[in-house]
Amino acid sequence: MPGILIVAATTGYQTRAFADAAVRLGLSVTLATDRCHILENPWGDDAIPVRFEQPEDAAWDLAEAVRDRGIAGIVAVADRPAVVAAFTARHLGLPWHPPEAAAVCRDKHRMRILFDQAGLPVPRYALAGSGDEPKFPCVLKPLGLSASRGVIRANNPGEYAAAMNRIRRIVGPDAPVQVEQYIPGREFALEGLMTGGELRVLAIFDKPDPLEGPYFEETIYVTPSREPAAIQNAIVETCAKAARALGLSHGPIHAEMRVNEGGVYMLEIAARPIGGLCARALRFGDLPLEELLLLHAIGRAPRELTLAWPASGVMMIPVPRAGVFQAVSGLEMARAVPGVHDVAITAKRGEMMVPLPEGASYPGFIFAAGEEPGVVENALRSAHGELRFDILARLEQVF
């Protein structure tokens, strides 16, 4: 039985989904997570504890711990685990993204430099405090956060100062912040697999909601894209060039980009699959995305892939307001919307709900499929309209 090493956050949405997928495929599963290393198996999953903040040391210890377990492949399902996985793969002699490439995917400034050097369209960019005065409108970004956390648009000096203060409260007073000229246009995401440095496109997602700021909360992803073939081809060609510029070579990638009359502007590429539970929006015949990625990791991915649905999509349910989650009503009505095949509420009673730009999680996800993308989008919006969230205000909001 081939072994698979899954490097993931203990509390990540995807950890259990990948572990269950590995079991369905008959793989021997080893988990490596950021669980407490003091307590004895606190989650009951026999995971090996790793420290994501020390990726090289963690990878060395992890490689030694699994060297005799017959590990045939590695999967990482979040940004920090991806760096640990890359170093571990190098130690074990397994194909994966190089550690340097995985690391640069967590540094938006270094990523911009490499895109620039590769001749890709890039906005004007600089680190805050470097002496380069911002040109408005601009977007401020912490270098290592994902899911648009801490990303804020500023249209004037006052908004710039307020945005910077807000970001500093999230990442700390000394953390670097990138300032970019705002890129107008439509936003897209590409899900792909790199094999031997070549990109295989699994899906191009439209993001139909306008993402113009001041915050950039992602909500709806729908595939296939409704853009003309010429634009889709440009997205694929630019993404492939960008992945090569970063050195990504083997494993999943999740890329995001904006398109306007100036071309395709890469926002970022992550050395991991799509986040949250969004992988459920992609199925290839009877093969969920998680199983496909596991098979790719051990060199058994099928050559021919056909999406199970003509169109599919997911809504990452926005946090309606800050406060303590109590319950949600309207689930039966939402699930009864034609085309909707699941509504997954991931928030737990008593959990603090924090909207962007500070927030880092969603209260849940809606999934739909249909004959064409417009039908899927409408189904997602209709289902969301049926939900009512009971969220208690925090004490500091009341007083």
N, C-alpha and C positions, 0 to 999 in steps of 0.2 A: 504494500500500500504506500503510494508516494506521500511524502510529508509536505505540508504547506505551513509556512510561518506567516502569521498575520500580526503586523505591528499596528497598534491602534490605541486610541485613548479609551480608558476604562469606561467613561461616560458617553462616548461617542454614539450617535444614532446608528452608525453602520456596523459597529463591531459585531453584534449578535447576528446581523444579516449575513455577513461574510462567513462567520463561523458556522452558521446553519447551512449555508450554501456548500461549504467544504464537506460537511458531513453527508449531504445529499450526493455529492460526487464521489464519496468513498475515500476521501483524503484523510490522512492523519493530521490533526490540527494541533499546532502549537501557537498559543497566544503570547504576545509580548505587549504589555500595557504599562501605563504609568500608575499602576496600583501601589498601595502602600507596601513598602518592602519590609516593614517591621511585623505587621500582622501576618499570620499564617493563612494564606489562601482566602482572603476576606470575601471575595466574590464567588468562590466555589468553582472557578474555571481553570484552576491550575496555571494561571498566567505567570510568565516570567516578568518580574518587575524591572522596568528600565527608566532611566532619567532622560527625558527628551531634551532637557536644557544642556546636557553634556553628550551630544550625539556620538562623538568618536569613542569616548570611553564606554558609553552604553553599548555601542555596536560591538566592540571588542569582547566585552563580557557576554553579550548575547550570542555572538558567534561561537564562543567556547561552550556555552550552555547547550547549544542545539547541534553541535558538530556531529554527534553520533545518533541523531534522530532521523536520518534519511531525508532531510529537507531538500525538496526538488524545486521549490519556488518560493518567492516572497511577495506579499501584497501589503501595501500600506494604505491606510484609508483616511489620512488627514495630513496637514502640512508638516507639522513637527515630526510625526512618526515617519514621514517619507524620507527625511534626512537620515534618521537612524537606520531605516531599512536599506538605504543606499550604501552606507558604510558596511552594514552587516553582509549585504550581498557581495561586496568586494572581498571581504574576509573569507566568505564561503565559496567564492568563485562562481557565483550564480549571476545570470544576466539580469541587469536592472539599470535604471538611470545612474549615471556617475554621481558620487556624492557632491561634487562641485556643482553639478547642474541642479540637483535637488535643493541644495542650499541657496543658490541664486534665485530660485523660484520663491523664496521667502524674503527677498530683498528687492522691493519695488524700484529702488534707485539703481542698483546694479543691473537689474533687468532692463531698465530704460537705456542705460549706457550700451548694453550689448545689442539691443534692438537698433539703436542709433548707428552703431558701428557696422551693423549688417545692412544698412541702407534702407531700413524700414521706416515708414512714416512715423514720426514721434512728435508730440507736442513739445513746446518749450518746457523745460523741467530743471529743477535745482533743489538742493536741500535748503530748508529754511535756515536762515542765518548765514548763508554762504556769501551774502553781499549782492546776490542777483535779485533785484526788486521784482515782485510779482506783477504780472500783467493781468488785469481783470477782464472777464471772470476767470477765476482759477479754482483749482481743486486741491485741498490739502489731504495728504494720505500718510498714516503711519506705515512704516516699511514692511512690517511682518504680519499684520492682521489680515483676516480673510472675511468673506461675506459682507463686504462694504462697511465693516465696523470701523468707526473713526473717520470715515471718508466724508468730507464736508465741502460744499461749494461756497465760495466767497465772491461777492460782486463788487466789493469796495473795501477800503482799509478797515472800517469799523467791523464789517462781517469777518474780515481776515483775522483781526485780533480776537474776536469772540470765538471763532472756530479754533484758533490755535490754543486758547485757554482750555477749551473743551477737550481737545485732543490730549493736551498735557495731563488732564485729570484721568484720562484713560490709560495712557502708556507711561506716564511719569515725566518729570521735568527735563530729563536729559536725553530722552529717546529721540532719535532723528525723525524728522517729518519731511516728506517730499511735497513740493509745491509744483503743480503742473498747470499749464494753460488748459482751460476747459475745452473739451472736444465735443462739439455738437454732433448730432446724428443718431442713428438707430443702433441699438445694442443687440449683440448676439452672443451665443455660447457654442463652443464646439467640444464634443466629447470624442476622444480618439485614443488609439493605441499606437505606440511606437514599437517597431520591431526592426532591429538592425539599423536604426536611424531613419527608417521610413515611416511616414504617417499613414495610418489607416483610419479613415473617418467613420465613426459609428453614428453620429447624428449632428446636425446643425439645428440649434434651438433659436427660434425667434423669442425676443423679450418684448411682447406687445405693449406693455405699459411704458409711458415716457419716463426716462430716468434723467431728469434735468436738475435735480437737487432741490433744496440744499443738501438732502441726504439721498442715498442711492439704494433704497431698499428693493431687493429683488423679490418679485412676486410670482409672475407666470412665466413658465418655459413651455413652448409648444414646438413640436417637430412633426413633419419636415418643415423646413423654412418655406415661407411664401415668397421669398425674394426671387428675382429672375436668375436664371442659370449663370449669367455672367458675374453677378455679385456673389453667388455661392461659390463659384470657382475661385474668385478673388480671395474670399475668406479662407478657403482651403489652402491656396498657394501661399498666402501670407502667413497663415498659422504654421505650415510646414517649414517655411523659411525661419520663422521665429523660434520654433522648437530646435532647429539645428543650431541657431545662434546661441541658444542657452546650453547646448550640449545634451539635450534629452535624447535618449536612444532606445530604451526598452522598458515598456510599462505604460500604464494609463496616463493620459493628460486631460486636464480640463482647462480650456482656454476661453477667454472673454475678449471681445473686441467691439469697436464702434466703427460704423461705416458712414461716410459722407462723400461729398463730391471730390474730396482730396484723396480718397482711397480707404483702405482698411487700416485702422489704427489699433494695434494690439494693446489691450489694457494690461493683461497679465496671463501667464500660463502657470498652472499648478501641476506638480509631479504626482498626481493622485486622481482618482475618479471624482465625479460629481458628488457634492456633499449632501449631508442630511439623509433623508429617505428618498431623495430625488431619483436614485437609481431605479426605483420601481416604475418610473415612466418609460423605461427602455426594456424591451424584451425581444429576443430574437428567436422566433418560433416558440419553443418551449423553454428557451434558455434565458434566465434572468441575467442582467448585466453582471451581478456578482459572480455567477458561475462562469460567465465568459472570461472575466478577468482572472479568476483562479485557474482556468484551463490555459489561458495565455501564459500565466506565470510558470506553469510546468511544461510549456511547449506543446500543448495539445489543443490549442484554439482551432475551431473549425475554419476552413477557408471561405466557405460560403455562408453569408449571414443575410437573413431576411427579417425585417421588423415584423412583429406579430400583428401590429395594427397599422392601417393606412396612415393614421395620425394619432398622436398621443401627447400628453402634457401633464404638468404638475403645477400646483400653486403652493408656494411657501406662504402659509397664512400669516399675514402681518400681525404684529403685536398691536392690538387696538389702542392700548393705553398702559401706562405704567401702573403697577400694583401687584396684588397677590392673587394668583389664579385660584378660583373656586370651582367653577364648572362651566360647561358649554351646553347649550340647548340647540335644538334644530338639527341634530345629527341625522335622524331618520329622514327628514325632508331633504337634507343635503345629499344623502346617499341614494335617494330615490330619483334624483335628477338624471334624465336620460344621458348616457355616456359616462357618468361617474362610476368608477369601479371600486373606489375606496376613499374614505376620509379617516385619516389617522391623527388622533389628538395625542401629542407626545408630552404636553405639559401635565404636571402632576398637581393635585390640590395642595395649596400652600406654597407653590413655587413662585418666586418673584419674576414678574414679567417686565422686561426692560426694552423699550423701543430703540431703534437706531437713533443716533450713531453709537450709543454706548452698548446696546444689546448685542448678544452673541447667539441667540437661539430663537426658534419659532415655536408658537403654541401647537403647530401641527401642519399637516400636508393634505392636499386634495389631489386625487389622481383621476384622469379621464382619458378616454380613447374614443375615436369615431372615424368617420369616413373622410373627413378633411379638417385641416387645422382650425378653421373658423368655428366649426361645430364644437371642437374640443375647447377652444378658448371660451366660448359662450357657456359651455357646461361648467367649467371651472368657476366662472364668475357667478353663475346662478347658484351653484352649491354654496359658495362663500356667502352669498346674500341670505342664505337660510340660517346661518350660524349666529348665535348670540352668546357672547362671552361674559361671564360674571367675574369681574375683577374688582377686588376691594382696593380702595385707595390706601396708599401708605400713610403712616401717621404724620410724617412731615408734610404730606400734601394736605391733610385735613387741618393741621394747625399751622 
